[in-house]
Amino acid sequence: MFSAVNLRDRLSGLRTFLFSSKFWLPGLFLILIFCYAYRPLAESDSFYHLKVGELIWQTGEMPYSDVFSYTAYGSFWVPHEWLAELIFYGVWSVSGFWGLIGFCSLLASASFFLIYRMMLQRGVEHHLGSLLLFVLGYLALELWVPRPQTFAYFSFVSLLYCLEQYRRRQELKYLYLAVGVIWFWANTNASFILGIVVLGWYFVSSFLAQRYSLEDSFNSGPRARNIFLTLAASVAISLINPSGYHAWLYSWYIAPTVKALDVFEWRPVWRYFYEFETKVFIAELAASVFFVLWYMGWRKESRDWTLLGLVLGISILPFISIRHVGFWPLVAILPLSITISSLLSGLMESMNKKRIVLVLGIVGLAMLAGRILVWPRIYFDPNQVPSYAADFIEQNNIKGPLAILAGGKSLY
C-alpha cells in the first residue's frame, strides 16, 4: 500500500541516485556530446531540405519531379526523405535555426544514451563507459547536422537497441518496435536498406547458432523464426512510403550522377587520408577491429558472433563511401567498450573510485568550459553556404525555377 513513508523512501533513493556518479558522470558526457554536436550550418544541403519541407507543408503534395533547378526542371525525383524534411521544417518554423541545430544535437545525445544503456547491460563499468562514450563517438559528432542522415543514425541505434534487448530478454515487443523503426527510417532516408541488412545478419547469426550449436557467450537463444518474421515485416512496411519500391532503388538511380560529378561524400575514406582526422579515424577503426576480433571471436569465454559480424560489416562501409563514416562509431562503441572494460576490470577495481570520478569530472568540465568559450555565435558559415548567392539573386530580381534558403533568406 502506498504511504507517506514509501514516498519519502523513494524520494530519498532518487536524491541519492541523482547525486551519485552513476547519474551525473554519464550525464556530463552526454551533455558534452550535445555541445560538441551543436555546430553552425556549414553546407547548403540543410537549407535545401528545409525548402522541400516547406514545399510539402504548403502544397500538401509530394514533389515527384524537380521543381527547383533551372537545367533539370521536371526531372524524375524520389522524395525518400520527405518525413525528415517535414520534421526539420516544423522544428525550424517553431524554434528557428538555433532550435533546429539543437534538435539534431539532442538526437545525438539520445542515440548515445541508448548505446550507454546497452553498455551497462553488458557489464561495462560505468565510469569507464562514460568516458568511452564520448571518446569513441567524438570524431563523428560533426555529422549530426540538419540533414536526413541524422534520422538514419538515430534509427540505426534504435534498431540495434531493440535487437539487443530482444537477444537479452526474449520479449516480442522489441521486435514490434524494430519494425516501427524500419518504417520511420524508410521515410526519412534511403539508407534504411542498411537496417534491413542488419536484421538479416541477426537472423543469420541466430539461425546458425541454433542449427549448429555455435559457442557464444551471449547467445541466449533468440528464436531465428521470430527475427525472420521481423525481417519480412520490415521489408513489407518499408514499402509504405510515398516512393514505394523506388526508395529501394534510389542509390541505383543517382549512381551515374554521383560518378560523373565525383561527389565528395560518396568517395571512399582512404581518399581523404591526407587529413589528420581521417588518419586518426582509420587508426581507431583498425585497433578496434583487432581487439574485438580477439575478444569476441578468438576468446571462447567472451565470444559473440552477432556483434563481431556486425562490427566487421560496418567497418567496411567507410571504405565504400565516406558518407557511411557516422555509422561506424555507433556500432563499434558497444563491443569495444565491453572489451576494454573486461581487460581493465582488475585495474578499475584496484583504483580509488572517488579519485577516478574526480579526474573524469575535472576532464569533462574542462572540455565543457572549452566548448562554451568557442560556442557558435552565428548559425551558418557564410563561407560554406550560398548566402551571397541569395543576396545577389534577391538584389537583381532574378526569376526562374530555383530555390535558395541560405542565411535566413528564402527565394523560390
Residue pairs with C-beta under 8 A, 6 or more apart in sequence:
17 23
18 24
21 126
21 127
21 353
21 357
21 361
22 126
25 126
25 127
25 130
25 357
25 360
25 361
25 364
26 116
26 126
26 129
26 130
26 133
28 130
28 361
28 364
28 365
28 368
29 130
29 131
29 133
29 134
29 364
30 109
30 112
30 113
30 116
30 133
31 109
31 368
32 134
32 364
32 367
32 368
32 371
33 105
33 108
33 109
33 112
33 133
33 134
33 137
33 141
34 105
34 106
34 108
34 109
35 105
35 368
35 371
35 372
36 138
36 141
36 371
37 104
37 105
37 108
37 109
37 141
37 142
37 144
38 101
38 102
38 105
38 375
38 376
39 101
39 142
39 145
39 376
40 101
40 376
40 378
40 379
40 380
40 381
41 47
41 97
41 101
41 145
41 146
41 379
41 380
41 381
41 384
41 385
42 145
42 380
42 381
42 384
42 385
43 145
43 147
43 384
43 385
44 385
44 386
44 406
45 147
46 88
46 145
46 146
46 147
47 385
47 404
47 405
47 406
48 68
48 403
48 405
49 81
49 84
49 85
49 88
49 146
49 147
49 148
50 85
50 88
50 89
50 92
50 100
50 146
50 405
51 68
51 403
51 404
51 405
51 410
51 412
52 63
52 79
52 81
52 82
52 85
53 85
53 86
53 87
53 88
53 89
53 90
53 92
54 89
54 405
54 410
55 63
55 67
56 62
56 63
56 79
56 82
56 85
56 86
56 89
57 86
57 89
57 90
62 79
62 82
62 242
63 77
63 79
64 76
64 77
64 79
65 74
65 75
65 76
65 77
66 72
66 73
66 74
66 75
66 76
66 77
67 73
67 74
67 401
67 403
68 401
68 402
68 403
68 412
69 75
69 401
69 402
70 400
70 401
70 402
73 401
76 253
78 190
78 243
78 246
78 247
78 249
78 250
78 253
79 242
79 243
80 186
80 187
80 189
80 190
80 241
80 243
80 246
80 247
80 250
81 148
81 188
81 189
81 190
82 187
82 241
82 242
83 151
83 184
83 187
83 188
84 148
84 150
84 151
84 187
84 188
84 189
85 148
87 151
87 188
88 100
88 146
91 99
91 100
91 103
92 99
92 100
95 102
95 103
96 379
97 379
97 380
97 408
98 379
100 146
101 145
101 146
101 379
103 146
104 144
104 145
104 146
104 150
105 144
107 144
107 150
107 151
107 153
107 154
108 141
108 144
108 150
108 153
110 154
111 153
111 154
111 157
111 158
111 330
112 133
112 137
112 157
114 157
114 158
114 160
114 161
115 133
115 157
115 161
115 330
115 333
115 334
116 129
116 130
116 133
117 161
118 160
118 161
118 164
118 334
119 129
119 132
119 133
119 333
119 334
119 337
119 338
119 341
120 126
120 129
121 164
121 168
122 218
122 334
122 338
123 338
123 341
123 342
124 132
124 337
124 338
124 341
125 341
125 344
125 345
125 348
127 348
127 353
127 356
127 357
127 360
128 337
128 340
128 341
128 344
128 348
129 337
129 341
130 360
131 360
131 363
132 333
132 336
132 337
132 340
133 333
133 337
136 284
136 288
136 329
136 332
136 333
136 336
136 337
137 329
137 330
137 333
139 277
139 280
139 281
139 284
139 329
140 325
140 326
140 328
140 329
140 330
143 149
143 150
143 153
143 325
143 326
144 150
144 153
144 326
148 188
148 189
149 189
149 191
149 323
149 326
151 184
151 185
151 188
151 189
152 185
152 188
152 189
152 191
152 192
152 194
152 327
153 326
153 327
153 330
155 181
155 182
155 184
155 185
155 188
155 189
155 192
155 195
156 185
156 194
156 195
156 198
156 327
156 330
156 331
157 330
158 177
158 181
159 178
159 181
159 182
159 185
159 195
159 198
159 199
160 198
160 310
160 330
160 331
160 334
162 174
162 175
162 177
162 178
162 181
163 174
163 178
163 198
163 199
163 202
163 227
164 334
165 171
165 174
166 172
166 174
166 175
166 178
166 222
166 226
166 227
167 202
167 218
167 220
167 222
167 306
168 220
170 220
170 221
170 222
170 223
172 226
175 226
175 227
175 229
175 230
178 199
178 230
178 234
179 230
179 233
179 234
179 237
181 195
182 192
182 195
182 196
182 199
182 234
182 237
182 238
183 237
183 238
183 240
185 191
185 192
185 195
185 238
186 192
186 237
186 238
186 239
186 240
186 241
186 247
187 241
187 242
190 247
190 248
190 250
190 251
192 238
192 247
193 248
193 251
194 317
194 327
195 234
196 231
196 234
196 235
196 238
197 313
198 310
199 227
199 230
199 231
199 234
200 231
201 306
201 309
201 310
201 313
202 222
202 227
202 306
203 224
203 227
203 228
203 231
205 305
205 306
205 309
206 219
206 222
206 223
206 224
206 227
206 306
207 224
207 228
208 214
208 305
209 216
209 219
209 305
210 221
210 223
210 224
214 305
215 300
215 303
216 303
216 304
216 305
216 306
217 300
217 301
217 302
217 303
217 304
218 304
218 306
218 307
219 304
219 305
219 306
238 247
238 248
239 245
239 247
241 247
243 250
246 253
257 263
258 266
264 322
265 321
265 322
265 323
266 321
266 322
266 323
267 321
267 322
268 318
268 319
268 320
268 321
268 322
269 278
269 281
269 282
269 318
269 319
269 322
269 325
270 282
270 319
271 322
272 278
272 322
273 279
273 282
281 318
281 325
285 315
285 318
285 328
285 332
288 311
288 315
288 332
288 336
289 311
289 312
289 315
291 336
291 339
291 340
292 307
292 308
292 311
292 332
292 335
292 336
292 339
293 308
293 312
294 339
295 302
295 335
295 338
295 339
295 342
295 343
296 302
296 303
296 304
296 305
296 307
296 308
296 335
296 338
296 339
297 303
297 305
297 308
302 338
302 339
302 342
304 335
307 334
307 335
308 335
310 331
310 335
311 331
311 332
311 335
314 327
314 328
314 331
314 332
315 328
315 332
317 324
317 325
317 327
317 328
318 324
318 325
318 328
341 348
348 356
380 387
380 406
380 407
382 388
382 407
385 406
385 407
386 404
386 406
387 406
387 407
387 409
389 404
389 406
390 404
390 405
390 406
390 407
390 409
390 411
391 407
391 409
392 398
393 402
393 404
393 411
394 409
394 411
402 411
402 412
403 410
403 411
403 412
404 410
404 411
405 411
